[in-house]
Amino acid sequence: MAKRYLWIILTFSLLLFHTEVQAFKFVSIKDEMVLSQKYAQELEPYVDNNASEYITKIGNRLVRTIAEPKYHYSFNIVKSKQINAFCAGDGRIYMLSPMIQFTDGSRDMIAFVLAHEIGHSENQHILHTMEKNIKGQLIAWLLSGKNKKRFTYLSAISYVIVSRGYGFDKEHQADRCGFNYLVAAGFNPGAGAVFFQRLMTMEKGKSSLGGKIRNYIYPHPKTSYRLKEQLQLLQHYSGGIVSVAGSTVYIKGHPAITPAPWQKFSATERAYMIAGRLARLAHDGRLTNNFSLAKDRQGHSRLQCSGKTIMTITERDSTENIMSSLRNALIKINKGA
C-alpha cells in the first residue's frame, strides 16, 4: 500500500512540476480577468488616499520600464493584519496595509515588492497555476479509476502540491524580474536585499519545521536564499565591483564603508542601500575617487561621489574612518589593484 501511495505522489510530481505548460489548454486570459474581478469584490480596501496614490505612482513608474506590458496595471492597498502583497491576476496588484509599516514607507522597498508582483504577472504565473490545478484534478480522476474515495484522496494530494504557491522556480523568477524592473526604473538596486534582510530578522525566533521539510511545504523559497540571490544580482550589476559581507560594503574586495544603525535601519540594511547606490555608479562608470561631503537641508552631512549621494553620515558613523577606507578602496581599484 505504501509503495502504491509513493508511486501516486511521484506521478503527480512528474506530471505537475517537471513539465512546463507551453500553452494554456484549459484557461485563458479572459478566465483570469473574470476571476480577478470577482476576487476584487471580496477585498476590503484600505482607505488612505495618500498611501494609495503613493504606491500607484511607484507602480506606474515600474510599469513604464516594460516595452509591451501584458496587462493594464492597477495598484491597491487592502486592509489586513498580515504582511504581504500579491498579484490577483489581470494586472491587479495588491499590497496589504501592514506592508507600509514594515517597509517604513521606503519608496525603494515598496518598489521592490511591487516589482516582484509585476514579475509574477508579466510571466503569467497565475495562469500557469490555474492550468496546473485543473490538470491535477483531471489526473486525479484518471488515476482514481472513477473510484470516489480514491479520487478524494488524489485530489487532496493535488491540492497540497499546487497550494505550495507558484513554485520556487517562479518565485525566484519574480525576484529576478523585480530586481531588473527596480534598476530600470531608477530605484535603489539594494532594496530587495534590504527587504529580505528585514523579513529574515522578523522570522527569527518563530517556530518552523526547519530544514528541507519547511522549505518544501512553505509557499516561498527560504528567505536567506532569496537574500543571497539579490546580493549576487547587485554584485553582477556593478560589474563585480561592489559586494557586501555582514554590514561592510566592499569595493573590489577592499572594505570601503561600515555604517552604523540609523533610525529604523540596521547597520546591515544600511550597508545594502549604500551598496546599491555604489553599484549604480559602478554600472554607469562613475565610481571614482571624486567624492566629497555636503550638507542637506536638515544639516546632515551627505557623502557624495560624482555628484550622487552615497549615504547620510550620522552621529554614530565615523566620518574619518569612512572617508579613509573609501578613499583607500577607490585608489586601489583605480590603480588596478
N, C-alpha and C positions, 0 to 999 in steps of 0.2 A: 504493500500500500504506500509506504514511504517513497519507494522508487517511482511509483506512478505519479505522486504529487510533485516530486522533484522534476520529472520529465515535463509535467504540465507547466511548472514555473519557468523552466529553461525554454520551453516552446514559446511562452508569452514574451520572455525577454528577447529572444531572437527575432520574433515577428514584429514586436513593437518598438524595439530600440536599435537593433543592428541593421535595420533597413530604413533609410531615409525616404520620406514621402517626396517623390519627384513631381507629382502633380496631384492636385486635390480632386479626389473622385467622389467624395461624399458630402463635402461642404464647399461653400463659395464665399466670396467677399460679401455678397448680399446677405447670406445667412449670418455672417459676422456682424453686419450692420444692424440687422433686426434684433439679434440677441443683445448687442451692445445698448441699443435704445431701450430695450426692456429692463436691462440691468440698471441703467442710469436712473430709471424711475424709482428704484428701490433704495437709492442712496440719499442720505441726509446731508444736504450741503452745509458747509461751514461759512457762516455769514461774517465776512470781513472783506470788504471791497478792496482795501489797500493791499491785503495779503494776496487776494485773488489776482489783482492787477499786476502785482509784483512777480508772481510765478508765471503769469501769462506772457509778460514781456521777456522773461528769461527763456521760456519755452519757444516762443516765436523766433527769438534770436538763434536758437539752436536749429530750428527747422529751416531757417533761411540758408543754412550751410549745405542742405541736401538739394542736389540739382533737380531731381524729379521725385518729390515725396509721393508715397503710395496713398496717403490719406490727407484729408483736411483735418488738421490737429486742433484740439481744444484742451485746455489745462484747467483743472478744477481742484478745489480743496474739499475734502469730505470730513465731516465730524466723526471722530473716533477716539478711542483710548489707546490705540496701537500705533507703533512707529512703523510706517510702511508707505509704499507708493506702488501703483500698479497700472497696467495698461488694460483697459476693458474692451479693447477692440474698436475698429472703425476710427482710429486716431484719437480716442478719448483717453487722456492721461489723468489719473487721479493721484493726489498726494493727501495722505491722512494728516489731520491737523497737528498731532504731536511732532510730526517731522520738522515743522518750523522751529519749535523749541529745541529739538535735538540737534539741529544744524546751527542754532543760534542765528537763524536768518541769513546765514552766509550765502551770498549770491553764488559763489563758486561751487559750494557743496550742493546747494539746491539744483544748480545747473547739471551737476553730475548725475544726481538722482533722476532728473527728468530725461537727460540724455540716455541713460540706461534703459528707461521705459520706451523711449523712441526707438532704441535699438531693437527691442522686442517687437515693436510694431512694424518697423520697416522690413524686418526679416520674417514677418508674418508667423510668429511663434504661436499665437493663439489659434490660427487656422491649423497649424501642424498638430497642436494638442487636441483640438476638436476632432480632427481626422483620426488621430491615434486612438481616441476614446471610442469612436464609432467602430473602428477596426477591432478594438479589444472586445467589444460586445459581440461582434459578428464571429470572431474567432472562438469566443466562449460558447456561442451557440453551436458552432460546428463541432467543437471538441466534446461538447456535452452529450452528443448523440440524441439531442432533444429530451434529455433527462432533466426534469425541472430542478431537482436537488443539486445535481452536478452543475447545471447552468448557473444556479445561485452561487455556488462555491467559486466557479471560474470567473464569474462577473466580479466577485469580491476581490479576487487576485488582480483582475484587470484594473479595478478601481484603485487598489493600493499602488500598482505600478504607475498608472497615469497620474495619480494625485500627487506624485513627487514634484509636480510643477512642470515647468517647461523642459526640465532635464539639465544636468550640469553643463553639458556642452553648449546649450543655448544660453544659459546664464553667463557663462564665460564670453560667449559671442556678444551678448548685450553689453557686458562690461567693456569689451574692446571697442565696440561701436560707440559706447558712451564716452570713452577717452577721446576717440577721434572727433566726435561732434564737439566735445568740450574744447579741444585745441583749436579746431577750425573756427569756432565762434569767438575765440579770443579770451576764454576763461582760463583760470589757473590750471595747468596740467597736473598739479599735485593734489587737486581737490578730491579725486577719487580715493587716493591713498589716505587722506585725512578722514574721509567718511568711513572707510573700513577700519581704520585705527580706532576711531571713536566707537564704532559698533562693536569691535572686538573688546574694548575696555568695558563696555556695558554688559557684554555677555559673560565676562569673567565672574566666577563665583556662583553662576546659575547652574542648576543641575542639568546634566545631559547624559545620554547613553555612552558618550565617549567613543573615540576611535572610528573605525570603519563603519560600525553599525549606525552611529549617529550620522555620519556622512552619507550613508546610503538612504536613510528614510527622510532626512531633512530636505525640505524643498529647494534649498540653495546650497551651493558648494561651501566648504568651510571658509569662514571669513579670512583666516590667515592666508589661505591660498589666493584669495581674491586681492588681498592687500599686496602680496608679493608680486602678483601679475601687474598691478598698477605701477609699482615701483620699477618693474622691468620695462614697462611701456614708456615711463618717464625717462629712464636712462637711455633707451633706444632713441627716443625723440630728440634727446640732447646730443645725439651722435656719440654716445658712450662717454660723455664728458662729466655729467652730473649724476651723482648717486647719493643714497642716504643709508647710514647704518646707525641704529639707535636713534639718538637725537642730534647726530652730527651730519652736516652736509659736506660731501666730498667733491672736489673738482679734480678729475683725472687721478683719483686715488689719494689726493692730498687733502687732509682735513681743512675745511675753509670756515665754516660757521657752526657753532653750537649754541643755539638760542636758549634762553630761559623761558619758563612758562609765562604766559601773559593773558590776562583776562580769563576767558573760558577755554583757551587753547593750551594744551600741554606742550612741553618742550618738543616732543616728537611730532605733534601736529604742526607746530610752527615750522619745524625743520622741513616737513613735506611741502608746505606752502612756499617757503623760501626756495627750496629745490625746484619747485615748479616755475618760479619766476626766472631763476638762473637757467633752467633748461630751455625756456623760450628764447632767452638771449643767446644761448649757445646754438640753438637751432637756426636762429637768424644771423649767426656770425657776428654778434655784437658783444660777446662776453670777452671783455678786455680789462686791462688794469686801469682803465679810465673810470674810477669811482670816486664818489665824494659824499659829504654829509650835507643835508638840507633840512630846514625846519618847516614843519607843516603848520596849519592854522592853529592847532591846539598846542603848539610849542614843542611837539615831539621831534626828535631827530630821526631823519629817514636816511638810510643808506641807499645810495643810488649808483647804478652802473650804466654807462652810456645813456644817461638821462632817464633811466627807468628805475622805479623804486624796487628794491630787493626786500627790504624789511624795515619795520619801525624799531628803533633801538629804545628799549625800555630801561627803567631804573635798575632792573635786575640783570640786564645784559652788560657784559663788559665791553665797552666800546673799543678800548685799547686792544684787547685780545682778538676781537672780531676783525678789526681793521688790519692787524698784524698778520693773522692766519690767512685771511682772504688775500691780502697783498702777496704773501709768500706763495700761495697756491696758484694765483694768476700769473705771477712772474715765472714760475716753473713751467706751466703749460705753454706760455708764450715763447719760452726758450726751447720747448720741445722735450722737456724733462718727463 
